[in-house]
Amino acid sequence: MVRGRGSLGGRYPPGNNVPMRLGVLDIGSNTVHLLLVDAHPGARPVAFASHKRSLSLVQHLDGDGNISDEGQNELVEFVLEAWEFAAKHKAEDLLAFCTSAIREATNGSEVLARVKHETTVTLRELSGSEEASMTFFAVRRWYGWGAGPMLNLDIGGGSFEMAYGEDELPELAMSVPLGASRLTRDWLPEDPPSAKSVKELRSYIRETLKPVVKEFQSLGRANHVAGTSKTFRSLARIAGAAPSGAGPYVKRELYATDLGLWAQRISAMEIEDRLHLPAVSEARAPQLLAGALVAEAALEMFEFPSLEICPWALREGLILRRLDQLVTEGPLEPPPHVALASQPAELQAPDDDEKSEHDEDTDSDDAAKKDKDHDAEDADKKNGHKKGNGKKDKKH
């Protein structure tokens, strides 16, 4: 018997069905992002606010694979901003993690120690398989059991994650160094890229994926293929999928045929020309081609004609997992930054306009505005006439 909304006869510890504010600080390879959500066990997390900055740590690597002082300084500065932002908005729990950019940096452990020393925030280093698993967990929660066996693909800035399974957590989760930013830096130095560079990168991607795909295919064929990450969302939007403004419940698909055509077109474009594509920001434009080549190879080698874009990914997976823990562990103790938040004199709140804190997951206001402009152009065309329904290997 259900006793009240969000409660199963007192199954949850007292207070766990009361909405609480959770924060996830994501130190990725392309961006650093704090997301605050309101939720409780059994409820859908609802985004409250976000604070982010474009910071490509992969581009801050020196010849020895160390994150430069400049990159470290920017990272520390943002973590401090995020700490204050979470305190200002009374977050009750803060999950802070980092992925491949720091995980694979030669001085990654030193960077983590410096961040903790200068900000008091401990960044948890997720392994590639953990990253893939938590993303899969979010995708499973979004689509439910009815989706059957699922394959999820996620193209980040430093790595490419894949996960397959029939349960909430995947049977197999793997990560390979095929991130869009990493590949752009190592394989596509020209603008526009030469035909030779593109050909060599295509070959490298396929050589890297071949043994991995074989291992996944030995487990069986997926009923449902999902794509997460900004790279997949951007590619789907370019190929004609609905803009982010249409909401999360609109079905968005990316077809292999469209992807092949656009990969060819983008390979002939200069970076400046890519900025005229819908929802492509200045920060993402340089790595768009590399991301398209990875996506194209993945669909081709896994032998699927399309995939569906899932609005939930790693951050949501970690939030949902944390909420599940509340069922057995009980209410959370306020973290140190929340306790200090009761002393306003010790905190300097961000000066940003409050409206900007509720932005969608785009890299800039310009990209969002451009997306709307393209939608308007599409509408005008639709009203006017009907259209028919389509190097050598390097160290990493």
Beta strands, then each sheet from edge to edge (+ up, - down):
strand 1: 20-27
strand 2: 31-39
strand 3: 46-54
strand 4: 93-98
strand 5: 124-125
strand 6: 150-155
strand 7: 160-165
strand 8: 172-176
strand 9: 224-228
strand 10: 253-255
strand 11: 306-309
sheet 1: 3+ 2- 1+ 4+ 5+
sheet 2: 8+ 7- 6+ 9+ 11+ 10-
end
